[in-house]
Amino acid sequence: MDQIVERLDRIEARLASPPRAYLPVAEAADYLGLSKQQMDLWRMKGGGGPAFHRVGRRVLYAVEDLKAFMDDLRQEPLS
């Protein structure tokens, strides 16, 4: 029961906090519905994926860039 209460507290804390502008690789991949490996592959090959930022050894993706990346991939159905 204590574990459930702790998990609910963490969920409430996340919901109460403002949305983050930058996400680490794994969270960015989840946001896009892709694997972390796909994100890594795009980054290493130097193209095809969303823009990213290097902060020291960390790689971060701006949520704004992830949205723009998906918008660029949008296709209209053929009529």
mmCIF file of the N, C-alpha and C atoms, coordinates in Angstrom:
data_MODEL
# 
_entry.id   MODEL 
# 
loop_
_atom_site.group_PDB 
_atom_site.id 
_atom_site.type_symbol 
_atom_site.label_atom_id 
_atom_site.label_alt_id 
_atom_site.label_comp_id 
_atom_site.label_asym_id 
_atom_site.label_entity_id 
_atom_site.label_seq_id 
_atom_site.pdbx_PDB_ins_code 
_atom_site.Cartn_x 
_atom_site.Cartn_y 
_atom_site.Cartn_z 
_atom_site.occupancy 
_atom_site.B_iso_or_equiv 
_atom_site.pdbx_formal_charge 
_atom_site.auth_seq_id 
_atom_site.auth_comp_id 
_atom_site.auth_asym_id 
_atom_site.auth_atom_id 
_atom_site.pdbx_PDB_model_num 
ATOM 1   N N  . MET A 1 1  ? 0.821  -1.197 0.000   1.00 0.00 ? 1  MET A N  1 
ATOM 2   C CA . MET A 1 1  ? 0.000  0.000  0.000   1.00 0.00 ? 1  MET A CA 1 
ATOM 3   C C  . MET A 1 1  ? 0.866  1.263  0.000   1.00 0.00 ? 1  MET A C  1 
ATOM 4   N N  . ASP A 1 2  ? 1.983  1.212  0.753   1.00 0.00 ? 2  ASP A N  1 
ATOM 5   C CA . ASP A 1 2  ? 2.878  2.371  0.798   1.00 0.00 ? 2  ASP A CA 1 
ATOM 6   C C  . ASP A 1 2  ? 3.477  2.663  -0.573  1.00 0.00 ? 2  ASP A C  1 
ATOM 7   N N  . GLN A 1 3  ? 3.754  1.610  -1.325  1.00 0.00 ? 3  GLN A N  1 
ATOM 8   C CA . GLN A 1 3  ? 4.325  1.806  -2.665  1.00 0.00 ? 3  GLN A CA 1 
ATOM 9   C C  . GLN A 1 3  ? 3.332  2.513  -3.575  1.00 0.00 ? 3  GLN A C  1 
ATOM 10  N N  . ILE A 1 4  ? 2.083  2.162  -3.451  1.00 0.00 ? 4  ILE A N  1 
ATOM 11  C CA . ILE A 1 4  ? 1.054  2.780  -4.276  1.00 0.00 ? 4  ILE A CA 1 
ATOM 12  C C  . ILE A 1 4  ? 0.932  4.261  -3.928  1.00 0.00 ? 4  ILE A C  1 
ATOM 13  N N  . VAL A 1 5  ? 0.953  4.576  -2.650  1.00 0.00 ? 5  VAL A N  1 
ATOM 14  C CA . VAL A 1 5  ? 0.856  5.967  -2.216  1.00 0.00 ? 5  VAL A CA 1 
ATOM 15  C C  . VAL A 1 5  ? 2.064  6.758  -2.719  1.00 0.00 ? 5  VAL A C  1 
ATOM 16  N N  . GLU A 1 6  ? 3.254  6.167  -2.644  1.00 0.00 ? 6  GLU A N  1 
ATOM 17  C CA . GLU A 1 6  ? 4.464  6.837  -3.132  1.00 0.00 ? 6  GLU A CA 1 
ATOM 18  C C  . GLU A 1 6  ? 4.369  7.107  -4.632  1.00 0.00 ? 6  GLU A C  1 
ATOM 19  N N  . ARG A 1 7  ? 3.891  6.130  -5.384  1.00 0.00 ? 7  ARG A N  1 
ATOM 20  C CA . ARG A 1 7  ? 3.760  6.309  -6.829  1.00 0.00 ? 7  ARG A CA 1 
ATOM 21  C C  . ARG A 1 7  ? 2.742  7.394  -7.157  1.00 0.00 ? 7  ARG A C  1 
ATOM 22  N N  . LEU A 1 8  ? 1.641  7.417  -6.429  1.00 0.00 ? 8  LEU A N  1 
ATOM 23  C CA . LEU A 1 8  ? 0.632  8.463  -6.653  1.00 0.00 ? 8  LEU A CA 1 
ATOM 24  C C  . LEU A 1 8  ? 1.190  9.840  -6.316  1.00 0.00 ? 8  LEU A C  1 
ATOM 25  N N  . ASP A 1 9  ? 1.985  9.924  -5.258  1.00 0.00 ? 9  ASP A N  1 
ATOM 26  C CA . ASP A 1 9  ? 2.619  11.195 -4.902  1.00 0.00 ? 9  ASP A CA 1 
ATOM 27  C C  . ASP A 1 9  ? 3.542  11.679 -6.017  1.00 0.00 ? 9  ASP A C  1 
ATOM 28  N N  . ARG A 1 10 ? 4.312  10.753 -6.603  1.00 0.00 ? 10 ARG A N  1 
ATOM 29  C CA . ARG A 1 10 ? 5.214  11.125 -7.704  1.00 0.00 ? 10 ARG A CA 1 
ATOM 30  C C  . ARG A 1 10 ? 4.425  11.576 -8.936  1.00 0.00 ? 10 ARG A C  1 
ATOM 31  N N  . ILE A 1 11 ? 3.324  10.892 -9.214  1.00 0.00 ? 11 ILE A N  1 
ATOM 32  C CA . ILE A 1 11 ? 2.487  11.275 -10.354 1.00 0.00 ? 11 ILE A CA 1 
ATOM 33  C C  . ILE A 1 11 ? 1.897  12.660 -10.130 1.00 0.00 ? 11 ILE A C  1 
ATOM 34  N N  . GLU A 1 12 ? 1.396  12.919 -8.931  1.00 0.00 ? 12 GLU A N  1 
ATOM 35  C CA . GLU A 1 12 ? 0.833  14.240 -8.615  1.00 0.00 ? 12 GLU A CA 1 
ATOM 36  C C  . GLU A 1 12 ? 1.886  15.328 -8.734  1.00 0.00 ? 12 GLU A C  1 
ATOM 37  N N  . ALA A 1 13 ? 3.109  15.044 -8.274  1.00 0.00 ? 13 ALA A N  1 
ATOM 38  C CA . ALA A 1 13 ? 4.191  16.028 -8.355  1.00 0.00 ? 13 ALA A CA 1 
ATOM 39  C C  . ALA A 1 13 ? 4.523  16.345 -9.810  1.00 0.00 ? 13 ALA A C  1 
ATOM 40  N N  . ARG A 1 14 ? 4.535  15.321 -10.657 1.00 0.00 ? 14 ARG A N  1 
ATOM 41  C CA . ARG A 1 14 ? 4.815  15.548 -12.072 1.00 0.00 ? 14 ARG A CA 1 
ATOM 42  C C  . ARG A 1 14 ? 3.716  16.365 -12.728 1.00 0.00 ? 14 ARG A C  1 
ATOM 43  N N  . LEU A 1 15 ? 2.481  16.064 -12.401 1.00 0.00 ? 15 LEU A N  1 
ATOM 44  C CA . LEU A 1 15 ? 1.362  16.806 -12.981 1.00 0.00 ? 15 LEU A CA 1 
ATOM 45  C C  . LEU A 1 15 ? 1.351  18.257 -12.527 1.00 0.00 ? 15 LEU A C  1 
ATOM 46  N N  . ALA A 1 16 ? 1.805  18.513 -11.325 1.00 0.00 ? 16 ALA A N  1 
ATOM 47  C CA . ALA A 1 16 ? 1.803  19.864 -10.783 1.00 0.00 ? 16 ALA A CA 1 
ATOM 48  C C  . ALA A 1 16 ? 2.973  20.694 -11.303 1.00 0.00 ? 16 ALA A C  1 
ATOM 49  N N  . SER A 1 17 ? 4.057  20.042 -11.730 1.00 0.00 ? 17 SER A N  1 
ATOM 50  C CA . SER A 1 17 ? 5.222  20.781 -12.193 1.00 0.00 ? 17 SER A CA 1 
ATOM 51  C C  . SER A 1 17 ? 4.993  21.273 -13.625 1.00 0.00 ? 17 SER A C  1 
ATOM 52  N N  . PRO A 1 18 ? 5.623  22.397 -13.971 1.00 0.00 ? 18 PRO A N  1 
ATOM 53  C CA . PRO A 1 18 ? 5.452  22.905 -15.338 1.00 0.00 ? 18 PRO A CA 1 
ATOM 54  C C  . PRO A 1 18 ? 6.094  21.952 -16.347 1.00 0.00 ? 18 PRO A C  1 
ATOM 55  N N  . PRO A 1 19 ? 5.582  21.923 -17.571 1.00 0.00 ? 19 PRO A N  1 
ATOM 56  C CA . PRO A 1 19 ? 6.165  21.033 -18.579 1.00 0.00 ? 19 PRO A CA 1 
ATOM 57  C C  . PRO A 1 19 ? 7.610  21.430 -18.875 1.00 0.00 ? 19 PRO A C  1 
ATOM 58  N N  . ARG A 1 20 ? 8.430  20.424 -19.130 1.00 0.00 ? 20 ARG A N  1 
ATOM 59  C CA . ARG A 1 20 ? 9.834  20.700 -19.405 1.00 0.00 ? 20 ARG A CA 1 
ATOM 60  C C  . ARG A 1 20 ? 10.018 21.062 -20.871 1.00 0.00 ? 20 ARG A C  1 
ATOM 61  N N  . ALA A 1 21 ? 10.935 21.987 -21.124 1.00 0.00 ? 21 ALA A N  1 
ATOM 62  C CA . ALA A 1 21 ? 11.202 22.435 -22.485 1.00 0.00 ? 21 ALA A CA 1 
ATOM 63  C C  . ALA A 1 21 ? 12.181 21.506 -23.197 1.00 0.00 ? 21 ALA A C  1 
ATOM 64  N N  . TYR A 1 22 ? 13.007 20.775 -22.431 1.00 0.00 ? 22 TYR A N  1 
ATOM 65  C CA . TYR A 1 22 ? 14.021 19.894 -23.005 1.00 0.00 ? 22 TYR A CA 1 
ATOM 66  C C  . TYR A 1 22 ? 13.897 18.502 -22.403 1.00 0.00 ? 22 TYR A C  1 
ATOM 67  N N  . LEU A 1 23 ? 14.089 17.483 -23.248 1.00 0.00 ? 23 LEU A N  1 
ATOM 68  C CA . LEU A 1 23 ? 13.967 16.097 -22.809 1.00 0.00 ? 23 LEU A CA 1 
ATOM 69  C C  . LEU A 1 23 ? 15.251 15.346 -23.118 1.00 0.00 ? 23 LEU A C  1 
ATOM 70  N N  . PRO A 1 24 ? 15.660 14.420 -22.230 1.00 0.00 ? 24 PRO A N  1 
ATOM 71  C CA . PRO A 1 24 ? 16.781 13.544 -22.558 1.00 0.00 ? 24 PRO A CA 1 
ATOM 72  C C  . PRO A 1 24 ? 16.360 12.565 -23.658 1.00 0.00 ? 24 PRO A C  1 
ATOM 73  N N  . VAL A 1 25 ? 17.325 11.866 -24.217 1.00 0.00 ? 25 VAL A N  1 
ATOM 74  C CA . VAL A 1 25 ? 17.093 11.012 -25.390 1.00 0.00 ? 25 VAL A CA 1 
ATOM 75  C C  . VAL A 1 25 ? 15.944 10.022 -25.181 1.00 0.00 ? 25 VAL A C  1 
ATOM 76  N N  . ALA A 1 26 ? 15.961 9.278  -24.083 1.00 0.00 ? 26 ALA A N  1 
ATOM 77  C CA . ALA A 1 26 ? 14.941 8.250  -23.864 1.00 0.00 ? 26 ALA A CA 1 
ATOM 78  C C  . ALA A 1 26 ? 13.541 8.858  -23.796 1.00 0.00 ? 26 ALA A C  1 
ATOM 79  N N  . GLU A 1 27 ? 13.400 9.988  -23.138 1.00 0.00 ? 27 GLU A N  1 
ATOM 80  C CA . GLU A 1 27 ? 12.088 10.628 -23.028 1.00 0.00 ? 27 GLU A CA 1 
ATOM 81  C C  . GLU A 1 27 ? 11.659 11.234 -24.365 1.00 0.00 ? 27 GLU A C  1 
ATOM 82  N N  . ALA A 1 28 ? 12.620 11.758 -25.126 1.00 0.00 ? 28 ALA A N  1 
ATOM 83  C CA . ALA A 1 28 ? 12.306 12.292 -26.450 1.00 0.00 ? 28 ALA A CA 1 
ATOM 84  C C  . ALA A 1 28 ? 11.821 11.166 -27.360 1.00 0.00 ? 28 ALA A C  1 
ATOM 85  N N  . ALA A 1 29 ? 12.471 10.017 -27.273 1.00 0.00 ? 29 ALA A N  1 
ATOM 86  C CA . ALA A 1 29 ? 12.050 8.861  -28.075 1.00 0.00 ? 29 ALA A CA 1 
ATOM 87  C C  . ALA A 1 29 ? 10.635 8.442  -27.692 1.00 0.00 ? 29 ALA A C  1 
ATOM 88  N N  . ASP A 1 30 ? 10.348 8.388  -26.401 1.00 0.00 ? 30 ASP A N  1 
ATOM 89  C CA . ASP A 1 30 ? 8.986  8.057  -25.951 1.00 0.00 ? 30 ASP A CA 1 
ATOM 90  C C  . ASP A 1 30 ? 7.974  9.073  -26.469 1.00 0.00 ? 30 ASP A C  1 
ATOM 91  N N  . TYR A 1 31 ? 8.353  10.331 -26.419 1.00 0.00 ? 31 TYR A N  1 
ATOM 92  C CA . TYR A 1 31 ? 7.472  11.413 -26.874 1.00 0.00 ? 31 TYR A CA 1 
ATOM 93  C C  . TYR A 1 31 ? 7.087  11.203 -28.332 1.00 0.00 ? 31 TYR A C  1 
ATOM 94  N N  . LEU A 1 32 ? 8.056  10.753 -29.157 1.00 0.00 ? 32 LEU A N  1 
ATOM 95  C CA . LEU A 1 32 ? 7.810  10.539 -30.582 1.00 0.00 ? 32 LEU A CA 1 
ATOM 96  C C  . LEU A 1 32 ? 7.270  9.152  -30.890 1.00 0.00 ? 32 LEU A C  1 
ATOM 97  N N  . GLY A 1 33 ? 7.285  8.270  -29.895 1.00 0.00 ? 33 GLY A N  1 
ATOM 98  C CA . GLY A 1 33 ? 6.834  6.903  -30.123 1.00 0.00 ? 33 GLY A CA 1 
ATOM 99  C C  . GLY A 1 33 ? 7.874  6.070  -30.860 1.00 0.00 ? 33 GLY A C  1 
ATOM 100 N N  . LEU A 1 34 ? 9.139  6.416  -30.671 1.00 0.00 ? 34 LEU A N  1 
ATOM 101 C CA . LEU A 1 34 ? 10.244 5.723  -31.323 1.00 0.00 ? 34 LEU A CA 1 
ATOM 102 C C  . LEU A 1 34 ? 11.148 5.087  -30.279 1.00 0.00 ? 34 LEU A C  1 
ATOM 103 N N  . SER A 1 35 ? 12.111 4.323  -30.752 1.00 0.00 ? 35 SER A N  1 
ATOM 104 C CA . SER A 1 35 ? 13.078 3.723  -29.831 1.00 0.00 ? 35 SER A CA 1 
ATOM 105 C C  . SER A 1 35 ? 14.243 4.677  -29.600 1.00 0.00 ? 35 SER A C  1 
ATOM 106 N N  . LYS A 1 36 ? 14.897 4.510  -28.467 1.00 0.00 ? 36 LYS A N  1 
ATOM 107 C CA . LYS A 1 36 ? 16.099 5.289  -28.165 1.00 0.00 ? 36 LYS A CA 1 
ATOM 108 C C  . LYS A 1 36 ? 17.175 4.984  -29.198 1.00 0.00 ? 36 LYS A C  1 
ATOM 109 N N  . GLN A 1 37 ? 17.228 3.726  -29.642 1.00 0.00 ? 37 GLN A N  1 
ATOM 110 C CA . GLN A 1 37 ? 18.221 3.332  -30.635 1.00 0.00 ? 37 GLN A CA 1 
ATOM 111 C C  . GLN A 1 37 ? 18.032 4.100  -31.944 1.00 0.00 ? 37 GLN A C  1 
ATOM 112 N N  . GLN A 1 38 ? 16.783 4.340  -32.339 1.00 0.00 ? 38 GLN A N  1 
ATOM 113 C CA . GLN A 1 38 ? 16.536 5.103  -33.559 1.00 0.00 ? 38 GLN A CA 1 
ATOM 114 C C  . GLN A 1 38 ? 17.038 6.526  -33.410 1.00 0.00 ? 38 GLN A C  1 
ATOM 115 N N  . MET A 1 39 ? 16.788 7.131  -32.259 1.00 0.00 ? 39 MET A N  1 
ATOM 116 C CA . MET A 1 39 ? 17.259 8.497  -32.007 1.00 0.00 ? 39 MET A CA 1 
ATOM 117 C C  . MET A 1 39 ? 18.788 8.541  -32.059 1.00 0.00 ? 39 MET A C  1 
ATOM 118 N N  . ASP A 1 40 ? 19.426 7.550  -31.431 1.00 0.00 ? 40 ASP A N  1 
ATOM 119 C CA . ASP A 1 40 ? 20.894 7.483  -31.429 1.00 0.00 ? 40 ASP A CA 1 
ATOM 120 C C  . ASP A 1 40 ? 21.430 7.325  -32.848 1.00 0.00 ? 40 ASP A C  1 
ATOM 121 N N  . LEU A 1 41 ? 20.790 6.481  -33.632 1.00 0.00 ? 41 LEU A N  1 
ATOM 122 C CA . LEU A 1 41 ? 21.220 6.229  -35.002 1.00 0.00 ? 41 LEU A CA 1 
ATOM 123 C C  . LEU A 1 41 ? 21.147 7.502  -35.838 1.00 0.00 ? 41 LEU A C  1 
ATOM 124 N N  . TRP A 1 42 ? 20.034 8.222  -35.760 1.00 0.00 ? 42 TRP A N  1 
ATOM 125 C CA . TRP A 1 42 ? 19.911 9.480  -36.493 1.00 0.00 ? 42 TRP A CA 1 
ATOM 126 C C  . TRP A 1 42 ? 20.996 10.461 -36.095 1.00 0.00 ? 42 TRP A C  1 
ATOM 127 N N  . ARG A 1 43 ? 21.263 10.550 -34.799 1.00 0.00 ? 43 ARG A N  1 
ATOM 128 C CA . ARG A 1 43 ? 22.252 11.499 -34.301 1.00 0.00 ? 43 ARG A CA 1 
ATOM 129 C C  . ARG A 1 43 ? 23.655 11.124 -34.776 1.00 0.00 ? 43 ARG A C  1 
ATOM 130 N N  . MET A 1 44 ? 23.980 9.837  -34.752 1.00 0.00 ? 44 MET A N  1 
ATOM 131 C CA . MET A 1 44 ? 25.320 9.384  -35.139 1.00 0.00 ? 44 MET A CA 1 
ATOM 132 C C  . MET A 1 44 ? 25.544 9.489  -36.641 1.00 0.00 ? 44 MET A C  1 
ATOM 133 N N  . LYS A 1 45 ? 24.498 9.248  -37.432 1.00 0.00 ? 45 LYS A N  1 
ATOM 134 C CA . LYS A 1 45 ? 24.634 9.323  -38.882 1.00 0.00 ? 45 LYS A CA 1 
ATOM 135 C C  . LYS A 1 45 ? 24.574 10.758 -39.379 1.00 0.00 ? 45 LYS A C  1 
ATOM 136 N N  . GLY A 1 46 ? 24.158 11.675 -38.521 1.00 0.00 ? 46 GLY A N  1 
ATOM 137 C CA . GLY A 1 46 ? 24.162 13.082 -38.899 1.00 0.00 ? 46 GLY A CA 1 
ATOM 138 C C  . GLY A 1 46 ? 23.037 13.494 -39.822 1.00 0.00 ? 46 GLY A C  1 
ATOM 139 N N  . GLY A 1 47 ? 21.864 12.966 -39.624 1.00 0.00 ? 47 GLY A N  1 
ATOM 140 C CA . GLY A 1 47 ? 20.753 13.432 -40.434 1.00 0.00 ? 47 GLY A CA 1 
ATOM 141 C C  . GLY A 1 47 ? 19.526 12.555 -40.302 1.00 0.00 ? 47 GLY A C  1 
ATOM 142 N N  . GLY A 1 48 ? 18.404 13.126 -40.687 1.00 0.00 ? 48 GLY A N  1 
ATOM 143 C CA . GLY A 1 48 ? 17.161 12.389 -40.687 1.00 0.00 ? 48 GLY A CA 1 
ATOM 144 C C  . GLY A 1 48 ? 16.323 12.553 -39.438 1.00 0.00 ? 48 GLY A C  1 
ATOM 145 N N  . GLY A 1 49 ? 16.933 12.950 -38.351 1.00 0.00 ? 49 GLY A N  1 
ATOM 146 C CA . GLY A 1 49 ? 16.206 13.059 -37.099 1.00 0.00 ? 49 GLY A CA 1 
ATOM 147 C C  . GLY A 1 49 ? 16.009 14.499 -36.670 1.00 0.00 ? 49 GLY A C  1 
ATOM 148 N N  . PRO A 1 50 ? 15.388 14.679 -35.514 1.00 0.00 ? 50 PRO A N  1 
ATOM 149 C CA . PRO A 1 50 ? 15.153 16.033 -35.008 1.00 0.00 ? 50 PRO A CA 1 
ATOM 150 C C  . PRO A 1 50 ? 16.443 16.695 -34.542 1.00 0.00 ? 50 PRO A C  1 
ATOM 151 N N  . ALA A 1 51 ? 16.427 18.022 -34.514 1.00 0.00 ? 51 ALA A N  1 
ATOM 152 C CA . ALA A 1 51 ? 17.564 18.787 -34.004 1.00 0.00 ? 51 ALA A CA 1 
ATOM 153 C C  . ALA A 1 51 ? 17.762 18.462 -32.528 1.00 0.00 ? 51 ALA A C  1 
ATOM 154 N N  . PHE A 1 52 ? 19.001 18.554 -32.062 1.00 0.00 ? 52 PHE A N  1 
ATOM 155 C CA . PHE A 1 52 ? 19.303 18.260 -30.664 1.00 0.00 ? 52 PHE A CA 1 
ATOM 156 C C  . PHE A 1 52 ? 20.348 19.224 -30.139 1.00 0.00 ? 52 PHE A C  1 
ATOM 157 N N  . HIS A 1 53 ? 20.519 19.202 -28.831 1.00 0.00 ? 53 HIS A N  1 
ATOM 158 C CA . HIS A 1 53 ? 21.496 20.064 -28.158 1.00 0.00 ? 53 HIS A CA 1 
ATOM 159 C C  . HIS A 1 53 ? 22.445 19.188 -27.359 1.00 0.00 ? 53 HIS A C  1 
ATOM 160 N N  . ARG A 1 54 ? 23.715 19.518 -27.395 1.00 0.00 ? 54 ARG A N  1 
ATOM 161 C CA . ARG A 1 54 ? 24.693 18.858 -26.528 1.00 0.00 ? 54 ARG A CA 1 
ATOM 162 C C  . ARG A 1 54 ? 25.021 19.810 -25.389 1.00 0.00 ? 54 ARG A C  1 
ATOM 163 N N  . VAL A 1 55 ? 24.878 19.309 -24.188 1.00 0.00 ? 55 VAL A N  1 
ATOM 164 C CA . VAL A 1 55 ? 25.215 20.081 -22.991 1.00 0.00 ? 55 VAL A CA 1 
ATOM 165 C C  . VAL A 1 55 ? 26.223 19.224 -22.231 1.00 0.00 ? 55 VAL A C  1 
ATOM 166 N N  . GLY A 1 56 ? 27.491 19.511 -22.419 1.00 0.00 ? 56 GLY A N  1 
ATOM 167 C CA . GLY A 1 56 ? 28.515 18.627 -21.874 1.00 0.00 ? 56 GLY A CA 1 
ATOM 168 C C  . GLY A 1 56 ? 28.411 17.291 -22.583 1.00 0.00 ? 56 GLY A C  1 
ATOM 169 N N  . ARG A 1 57 ? 28.235 16.237 -21.816 1.00 0.00 ? 57 ARG A N  1 
ATOM 170 C CA . ARG A 1 57 ? 28.085 14.901 -22.399 1.00 0.00 ? 57 ARG A CA 1 
ATOM 171 C C  . ARG A 1 57 ? 26.624 14.530 -22.643 1.00 0.00 ? 57 ARG A C  1 
ATOM 172 N N  . ARG A 1 58 ? 25.732 15.354 -22.148 1.00 0.00 ? 58 ARG A N  1 
ATOM 173 C CA . ARG A 1 58 ? 24.301 15.056 -22.288 1.00 0.00 ? 58 ARG A CA 1 
ATOM 174 C C  . ARG A 1 58 ? 23.768 15.517 -23.629 1.00 0.00 ? 58 ARG A C  1 
ATOM 175 N N  . VAL A 1 59 ? 22.788 14.803 -24.121 1.00 0.00 ? 59 VAL A N  1 
ATOM 176 C CA . VAL A 1 59 ? 22.074 15.178 -25.335 1.00 0.00 ? 59 VAL A CA 1 
ATOM 177 C C  . VAL A 1 59 ? 20.634 15.458 -24.932 1.00 0.00 ? 59 VAL A C  1 
ATOM 178 N N  . LEU A 1 60 ? 20.145 16.625 -25.335 1.00 0.00 ? 60 LEU A N  1 
ATOM 179 C CA . LEU A 1 60 ? 18.778 17.027 -25.010 1.00 0.00 ? 60 LEU A CA 1 
ATOM 180 C C  . LEU A 1 60 ? 18.050 17.434 -26.276 1.00 0.00 ? 60 LEU A C  1 
ATOM 181 N N  . TYR A 1 61 ? 16.767 17.173 -26.282 1.00 0.00 ? 61 TYR A N  1 
ATOM 182 C CA . TYR A 1 61 ? 15.908 17.553 -27.397 1.00 0.00 ? 61 TYR A CA 1 
ATOM 183 C C  . TYR A 1 61 ? 14.884 18.560 -26.893 1.00 0.00 ? 61 TYR A C  1 
ATOM 184 N N  . ALA A 1 62 ? 14.749 19.669 -27.610 1.00 0.00 ? 62 ALA A N  1 
ATOM 185 C CA . ALA A 1 62 ? 13.723 20.660 -27.277 1.00 0.00 ? 62 ALA A CA 1 
ATOM 186 C C  . ALA A 1 62 ? 12.373 20.104 -27.730 1.00 0.00 ? 62 ALA A C  1 
ATOM 187 N N  . VAL A 1 63 ? 11.386 20.185 -26.867 1.00 0.00 ? 63 VAL A N  1 
ATOM 188 C CA . VAL A 1 63 ? 10.042 19.712 -27.217 1.00 0.00 ? 63 VAL A CA 1 
ATOM 189 C C  . VAL A 1 63 ? 9.555  20.442 -28.466 1.00 0.00 ? 63 VAL A C  1 
ATOM 190 N N  . GLU A 1 64 ? 9.876  21.699 -28.575 1.00 0.00 ? 64 GLU A N  1 
ATOM 191 C CA . GLU A 1 64 ? 9.506  22.497 -29.748 1.00 0.00 ? 64 GLU A CA 1 
ATOM 192 C C  . GLU A 1 64 ? 10.104 21.891 -31.033 1.00 0.00 ? 64 GLU A C  1 
ATOM 193 N N  . ASP A 1 65 ? 11.364 21.437 -30.959 1.00 0.00 ? 65 ASP A N  1 
ATOM 194 C CA . ASP A 1 65 ? 12.015 20.814 -32.116 1.00 0.00 ? 65 ASP A CA 1 
ATOM 195 C C  . ASP A 1 65 ? 11.379 19.462 -32.453 1.00 0.00 ? 65 ASP A C  1 
ATOM 196 N N  . LEU A 1 66 ? 10.987 18.723 -31.434 1.00 0.00 ? 66 LEU A N  1 
ATOM 197 C CA . LEU A 1 66 ? 10.336 17.429 -31.667 1.00 0.00 ? 66 LEU A CA 1 
ATOM 198 C C  . LEU A 1 66 ? 8.998  17.628 -32.377 1.00 0.00 ? 66 LEU A C  1 
ATOM 199 N N  . LYS A 1 67 ? 8.257  18.647 -31.947 1.00 0.00 ? 67 LYS A N  1 
ATOM 200 C CA . LYS A 1 67 ? 6.973  18.949 -32.601 1.00 0.00 ? 67 LYS A CA 1 
ATOM 201 C C  . LYS A 1 67 ? 7.199  19.375 -34.050 1.00 0.00 ? 67 LYS A C  1 
ATOM 202 N N  . ALA A 1 68 ? 8.210  20.218 -34.283 1.00 0.00 ? 68 ALA A N  1 
ATOM 203 C CA . ALA A 1 68 ? 8.519  20.678 -35.639 1.00 0.00 ? 68 ALA A CA 1 
ATOM 204 C C  . ALA A 1 68 ? 8.931  19.506 -36.524 1.00 0.00 ? 68 ALA A C  1 
ATOM 205 N N  . PHE A 1 69 ? 9.706  18.588 -35.976 1.00 0.00 ? 69 PHE A N  1 
ATOM 206 C CA . PHE A 1 69 ? 10.136 17.405 -36.706 1.00 0.00 ? 69 PHE A CA 1 
ATOM 207 C C  . PHE A 1 69 ? 8.924  16.596 -37.167 1.00 0.00 ? 69 PHE A C  1 
ATOM 208 N N  . MET A 1 70 ? 7.982  16.381 -36.261 1.00 0.00 ? 70 MET A N  1 
ATOM 209 C CA . MET A 1 70 ? 6.781  15.625 -36.618 1.00 0.00 ? 70 MET A CA 1 
ATOM 210 C C  . MET A 1 70 ? 5.916  16.388 -37.620 1.00 0.00 ? 70 MET A C  1 
ATOM 211 N N  . ASP A 1 71 ? 5.838  17.698 -37.470 1.00 0.00 ? 71 ASP A N  1 
ATOM 212 C CA . ASP A 1 71 ? 5.066  18.501 -38.426 1.00 0.00 ? 71 ASP A CA 1 
ATOM 213 C C  . ASP A 1 71 ? 5.645  18.380 -39.834 1.00 0.00 ? 71 ASP A C  1 
ATOM 214 N N  . ASP A 1 72 ? 6.979  18.325 -39.941 1.00 0.00 ? 72 ASP A N  1 
ATOM 215 C CA . ASP A 1 72 ? 7.630  18.194 -41.244 1.00 0.00 ? 72 ASP A CA 1 
ATOM 216 C C  . ASP A 1 72 ? 7.341  16.838 -41.889 1.00 0.00 ? 72 ASP A C  1 
ATOM 217 N N  . LEU A 1 73 ? 7.052  15.831 -41.083 1.00 0.00 ? 73 LEU A N  1 
ATOM 218 C CA . LEU A 1 73 ? 6.778  14.493 -41.602 1.00 0.00 ? 73 LEU A CA 1 
ATOM 219 C C  . LEU A 1 73 ? 5.306  14.281 -41.962 1.00 0.00 ? 73 LEU A C  1 
ATOM 220 N N  . ARG A 1 74 ? 4.486  15.249 -41.653 1.00 0.00 ? 74 ARG A N  1 
ATOM 221 C CA . ARG A 1 74 ? 3.052  15.112 -41.880 1.00 0.00 ? 74 ARG A CA 1 
ATOM 222 C C  . ARG A 1 74 ? 2.744  14.967 -43.357 1.00 0.00 ? 74 ARG A C  1 
ATOM 223 N N  . GLN A 1 75 ? 1.848  14.063 -43.666 1.00 0.00 ? 75 GLN A N  1 
ATOM 224 C CA . GLN A 1 75 ? 1.414  13.839 -45.043 1.00 0.00 ? 75 GLN A CA 1 
ATOM 225 C C  . GLN A 1 75 ? -0.104 13.875 -45.083 1.00 0.00 ? 75 GLN A C  1 
ATOM 226 N N  . GLU A 1 76 ? -0.605 14.520 -46.104 1.00 0.00 ? 76 GLU A N  1 
ATOM 227 C CA . GLU A 1 76 ? -2.050 14.584 -46.313 1.00 0.00 ? 76 GLU A CA 1 
ATOM 228 C C  . GLU A 1 76 ? -2.483 13.351 -47.102 1.00 0.00 ? 76 GLU A C  1 
ATOM 229 N N  . PRO A 1 77 ? -3.649 12.808 -46.808 1.00 0.00 ? 77 PRO A N  1 
ATOM 230 C CA . PRO A 1 77 ? -4.120 11.652 -47.576 1.00 0.00 ? 77 PRO A CA 1 
ATOM 231 C C  . PRO A 1 77 ? -4.453 12.075 -49.019 1.00 0.00 ? 77 PRO A C  1 
ATOM 232 N N  . LEU A 1 78 ? -4.293 11.133 -49.933 1.00 0.00 ? 78 LEU A N  1 
ATOM 233 C CA . LEU A 1 78 ? -4.651 11.403 -51.314 1.00 0.00 ? 78 LEU A CA 1 
ATOM 234 C C  . LEU A 1 78 ? -6.166 11.405 -51.465 1.00 0.00 ? 78 LEU A C  1 
ATOM 235 N N  . SER A 1 79 ? -6.662 12.344 -52.203 1.00 0.00 ? 79 SER A N  1 
ATOM 236 C CA . SER A 1 79 ? -8.126 12.448 -52.405 1.00 0.00 ? 79 SER A CA 1 
ATOM 237 C C  . SER A 1 79 ? -8.573 11.658 -53.594 1.00 0.00 ? 79 SER A C  1 
# 
